[in-house]
Amino acid sequence: MECDKYIWEYTIKNPQELFDLIQGRISSFKDIREKCIFRGISKDNYKLEPSSLRRNEYFLNKFIASTDMPLYKVDKEIIEQNAISKGEYMKYGGEYYLRLNKEYGPLEGIEFDSSVLNKLQIRKELRVLMDFIDYADKSGLKTNINQRLRELIENPQVLNLRYWPEEDFYDVIALAQHYGAPTRFLDWSYDYNVSIYFAVKDILEYNDKDYKESNGVLWAFNYKLFDTPFHRNNPHEKFRLRFYRPAYYSNSYLHAQSGLFTFIENNMITKDDKPLDVLVIEDFKKNTENNPNTFERTHALTDSNIPDDEKIFYKFIIPPEVKPKILKELYLNNYSEEFLFPGYRGVTKSIKNKTILKELLYEFD
């Protein structure tokens, strides 16, 4: 059992222990179900990073075709600002920006100002989002966009952003994120059972040895501490940590999974490349030290705001041999695919997965 000032970490031994810990039956902490939101991660080396900012997967670039490369050419102004030689510019041409972001950093020997990288990142995210709106709209699917966004479908380059993401984009970002597009939003659930499912369901991919050897993680984030009048109504400072719950009526998956999102709002200069837990804890340390620089903080809480019997994050490590047993418990309690993914596809998926699970339980036993 590991515990520091902000994170409580524990490796569970069996399914009942996990449920008992969450409900405050066998730990020094109280029941965390009402004060926390939950996120399940299939591998313990995955971080609390939104899909569009994940370094190791280069996920965002998989949604940008080579025909879109002209949008990311190095222009003359950037060449002059960063002293890129004409030879280097001609060498990389329109491919330069994509290669830059695919490795999540400048190519060797070439440096960019962080604001340039941030604007590029936002530009690429916006392109994917506009494609999502465009294709969904043409397919007759509801996207809840206003006239401003509708006009951007044909020409997203005319958008003049003050910060990212702006409020006009929240609904469509939430929709795109929930259906697999890379965005700044990070998925959470009010229901810990749903998040546990996503932490252990990878065990069903039993042909992949790596899955069977990977710990899962259930994260719990004590979000209620941040829901204060000071954070909501402070006229002098706009804190960057955001919680957003879209309307459930328009998304059956979101409703079934009791979902909501967190994100860090950025200006057009700052580029965050740290996981959510790191950013939040860093500001706790700065605020505790009475750092006079309050510009662009994620929050204004200090150590004194944390009750003695609470933490900011709870991290439950789930060993691979425990995953099938937990999944069985979830299935018995109706947290299976036909309920989490409403529709015929979810029913078919449930039949297949429950068959696989029976084989796994026999193998692990």
C-alpha positions, 0 to 999 in steps of 0.5 A: 500500500502506497500513500502520499499527500495527494495519491493513495495507491493500492494493489488489490488481491481479489474482487471483493477487496476492490469493492470494499475499498471503494465503499470504505469498508476496509481502509482508513478512508470513507466511502468514495463513491459520492465524492469521486469520478472514476476512470478505468485504464487497461494497462498501468503504463497508460497515463491520465492523458487525453487521446489527442495528446498521447505521445506513445500512440501518435493517435491524432496523426492517424486521423489526418490524411496525406492530402491534408498535409498542405495545411501543415507546411512550414511557412516563411514566417516560421522559417525566419523565426526559427532559423530553418535553412532553405535546404531543410525547408525543401527537404521536409516540405509539407511533410514537416509538420506531420513528422514533427508531431508524430514524434511529438517534438522537433526534428533533431537540430531544429527547435520551435517556440512552444507557442508554435507547437501549441497552435499546430496541435490545436490546428490539427485537433480542429481539423479532425473535429471539423471532419467529424462534424462534416461526415456526421452531418452528411450522414444525417446524424445529429451533432448539436452545432451552432451556426458558427461551427457550421460555417467552419465546416467548409473553411476551418482555417478562418477560426480565430480562437481565444483559447482551446477548447472554447465553449461552442465546441464542448458538445461536439468534442464530447460526442467525437471523443465518445465515438473514438476521435482524438480530443482534449477530453478525458472520459470519466464515469460517476459509476465505478463499476463502469470504469472497472469494466474498462480497466479489465475488459482487455483480458478478453483479448486473450490472443495478445500475451501483453494484455494477459500480463498487464495490470489494469488501473482504476483511477478515482478523482476526488472532484467534489473538492473542486466544486466550490463557489470560489472556483465557479464564481471567482471574477478575478481568475479563470481556473483551467481545470474543467468538468463537463457533462453533456446532455445524456438524451442524445447519446445512449452510450454516454447515458448507459456509462454515466459519463462525464469529461475533464479537460485542461483549458489552454490559451493559444501560447501554453502547451500542456504535455503532462498527465492530469494528475501531475498538473493538478498536484503541481498546482497544489504544491505551488499554491501551498508554497504561496507562489505569487504567480497565479496566472493560468492555474488549474485550480486554487486549492491548497493542502488545507482544503484536503480533509485528513481522511481524503486524497485527491486521487485514488489508484487501484492496481488490478493484477491480470490474474484478478481481471477475469474474476472481476469481469465475472462479478460485473457481468453478474451485476448487469455491467456487460456489453448489452447494457453498456453499449445499448443496441444489437451490436452490444448484445452480440458482443456480450455473447462473444465476450462471455464465451471468452470469459468462461475459457479464461476463468478455466485457464486462470483457475 
